[in-house]
Amino acid sequence: MKLYLVRHAQPAPKEYRGFPGPALGEKGKEQALAIAQYLAKKDIQAVYCSDYLRVGQTYAPYAQLAPALQPKIVQALREREKEIEPHESLEQRVQDWYRGEEEQLWARPTAIFSHCGPINMILEYLDPKKEQLDYPYTCPYGCHTPLGSIWELEIGEAGGVDGALWWNWE
């Protein structure tokens, strides 16, 4: 089974707080188009998205290329508000959602459009010892997914994971 973990593209401001968050900046719009073109070549059959503005705007170009797909909007895929939600709560929220949807997620090629924190929590769930995947990127905050990038993962029958990170930005 294929799973695509898509981190939203570059937002306009560098600093922001709260829901629904900022819109994409010009670079982010370019990244969203590149993401759409990359994913259009894949056989994605299900999409899940955070309800933040920049995630929806990252998804929008792909939606135009795959209009038959209707994304499921999932609040559990929201980013963590650092002043409001502790890290442990983020981990519990995302991994509980993933476990609850796992059968559906593994049934067909799926894309999840989200944020650094939820993507890290899914990666941690799939590769808890960080022994199965190569992590070519880690930001100072511990994120393994640059803005506007995609983890393309293959989930094995026994739950093993293989895959790589795709991005073309600096």
VENUR-V265690 format. One record per backbone hydrogen bond with DSSP energy under -0.5 kcal/mol. CO is the residue of the C=O (numbers start at 1). NH is the residue of the N-H. Records with the same first field share a line. If there is no record, write none. Layout:
BEGIN
CO->NH, NH
END
This chain:
BEGIN
1->155
2->110
3->5, 153
4->6, 112
5->7, 151
6->114
8->148
10->25
18->21
20->53
23->12
25->29
26->30
27->31
28->32
29->33
30->34
31->35
32->36
33->37
34->38
35->39
36->40
37->41
38->41
39->42
42->44
46->111
47->72
48->113
49->74
52->56
53->57
54->58
55->59
56->60
57->61
59->62, 63
60->64
61->65
62->66
66->69
69->71
71->73
72->49, 74
74->77
75->78
80->82
81->84, 85
86->89, 90
87->91
88->92
89->93
90->94
91->95
92->96
93->97
94->98
95->99
96->100
97->101
98->102
101->104, 105
102->106
103->107
104->107, 108
109->45, 46
110->4
111->48, 113
112->6, 114
113->50
114->8
115->119
116->120
117->121
118->122
119->123
120->124
121->125
122->126
123->127
127->130
134->136
139->142
143->139
146->149
149->7
150->152, 166
151->5, 153
152->164
153->3, 155
154->156, 162
156->159
160->156
162->154
164->152
166->150
END
